[in-house]
Amino acid sequence: MSSNSFGLAAAFLVILLIWIYQRIRMPKMRSLAGYMSRRAINNEETWRFAQRFYTMFGIEIFTILLLGALIGGVFNITWLQSVNMQALGLGIGLILQVVATERELRRQFPDDPHSKQ
């Protein structure tokens, strides 16, 4: 089966544009937009830090995914064009984004009353 499409490249581009928009215009605390966890909504400082870190990490991840999808389409690399491979990269990227944000929140704000030590 030959694949000649760019797979999820358009979806990655849209998500990347959303992350860039969030970086420029930070959502209000406790709105449906933005990264929300118990640590992130602890106070305004943790909220702002979590939003900046989450969006910047997302921009990096989705830029890599978008470049991979585009390179797969331009150079006809079958495994980079595979929607399954791109979906797997998307899932892993989102998991890494959440884990890295929580790790950084725990590292930057160790006095968080919600942390269990």
Secondary structure as a PSIPRED ss2 file (coil, helix, strand):
# PSIPRED VFORMAT (PSIPRED V4.0)

   1 M C   1.000  0.000  0.000
   2 S C   1.000  0.000  0.000
   3 S C   1.000  0.000  0.000
   4 N C   1.000  0.000  0.000
   5 S C   1.000  0.000  0.000
   6 F C   1.000  0.000  0.000
   7 G C   1.000  0.000  0.000
   8 L C   1.000  0.000  0.000
   9 A H   0.000  1.000  0.000
  10 A H   0.000  1.000  0.000
  11 A H   0.000  1.000  0.000
  12 F H   0.000  1.000  0.000
  13 L H   0.000  1.000  0.000
  14 V H   0.000  1.000  0.000
  15 I H   0.000  1.000  0.000
  16 L H   0.000  1.000  0.000
  17 L H   0.000  1.000  0.000
  18 I H   0.000  1.000  0.000
  19 W H   0.000  1.000  0.000
  20 I H   0.000  1.000  0.000
  21 Y H   0.000  1.000  0.000
  22 Q H   0.000  1.000  0.000
  23 R H   0.000  1.000  0.000
  24 I H   0.000  1.000  0.000
  25 R C   1.000  0.000  0.000
  26 M C   1.000  0.000  0.000
  27 P C   1.000  0.000  0.000
  28 K C   1.000  0.000  0.000
  29 M C   1.000  0.000  0.000
  30 R C   1.000  0.000  0.000
  31 S C   1.000  0.000  0.000
  32 L C   1.000  0.000  0.000
  33 A C   1.000  0.000  0.000
  34 G C   1.000  0.000  0.000
  35 Y C   1.000  0.000  0.000
  36 M C   1.000  0.000  0.000
  37 S C   1.000  0.000  0.000
  38 R C   1.000  0.000  0.000
  39 R C   1.000  0.000  0.000
  40 A C   1.000  0.000  0.000
  41 I C   1.000  0.000  0.000
  42 N C   1.000  0.000  0.000
  43 N C   1.000  0.000  0.000
  44 E H   0.000  1.000  0.000
  45 E H   0.000  1.000  0.000
  46 T H   0.000  1.000  0.000
  47 W H   0.000  1.000  0.000
  48 R H   0.000  1.000  0.000
  49 F H   0.000  1.000  0.000
  50 A H   0.000  1.000  0.000
  51 Q H   0.000  1.000  0.000
  52 R H   0.000  1.000  0.000
  53 F H   0.000  1.000  0.000
  54 Y H   0.000  1.000  0.000
  55 T H   0.000  1.000  0.000
  56 M H   0.000  1.000  0.000
  57 F H   0.000  1.000  0.000
  58 G H   0.000  1.000  0.000
  59 I H   0.000  1.000  0.000
  60 E H   0.000  1.000  0.000
  61 I H   0.000  1.000  0.000
  62 F H   0.000  1.000  0.000
  63 T H   0.000  1.000  0.000
  64 I H   0.000  1.000  0.000
  65 L H   0.000  1.000  0.000
  66 L H   0.000  1.000  0.000
  67 L H   0.000  1.000  0.000
  68 G H   0.000  1.000  0.000
  69 A H   0.000  1.000  0.000
  70 L H   0.000  1.000  0.000
  71 I H   0.000  1.000  0.000
  72 G H   0.000  1.000  0.000
  73 G H   0.000  1.000  0.000
  74 V H   0.000  1.000  0.000
  75 F C   1.000  0.000  0.000
  76 N C   1.000  0.000  0.000
  77 I C   1.000  0.000  0.000
  78 T H   0.000  1.000  0.000
  79 W H   0.000  1.000  0.000
  80 L H   0.000  1.000  0.000
  81 Q H   0.000  1.000  0.000
  82 S C   1.000  0.000  0.000
  83 V H   0.000  1.000  0.000
  84 N H   0.000  1.000  0.000
  85 M H   0.000  1.000  0.000
  86 Q H   0.000  1.000  0.000
  87 A H   0.000  1.000  0.000
  88 L H   0.000  1.000  0.000
  89 G H   0.000  1.000  0.000
  90 L H   0.000  1.000  0.000
  91 G H   0.000  1.000  0.000
  92 I H   0.000  1.000  0.000
  93 G H   0.000  1.000  0.000
  94 L H   0.000  1.000  0.000
  95 I H   0.000  1.000  0.000
  96 L H   0.000  1.000  0.000
  97 Q H   0.000  1.000  0.000
  98 V H   0.000  1.000  0.000
  99 V H   0.000  1.000  0.000
 100 A H   0.000  1.000  0.000
 101 T H   0.000  1.000  0.000
 102 E H   0.000  1.000  0.000
 103 R H   0.000  1.000  0.000
 104 E H   0.000  1.000  0.000
 105 L H   0.000  1.000  0.000
 106 R H   0.000  1.000  0.000
 107 R H   0.000  1.000  0.000
 108 Q H   0.000  1.000  0.000
 109 F C   1.000  0.000  0.000
 110 P C   1.000  0.000  0.000
 111 D C   1.000  0.000  0.000
 112 D C   1.000  0.000  0.000
 113 P C   1.000  0.000  0.000
 114 H C   1.000  0.000  0.000
 115 S C   1.000  0.000  0.000
 116 K C   1.000  0.000  0.000
 117 Q C   1.000  0.000  0.000
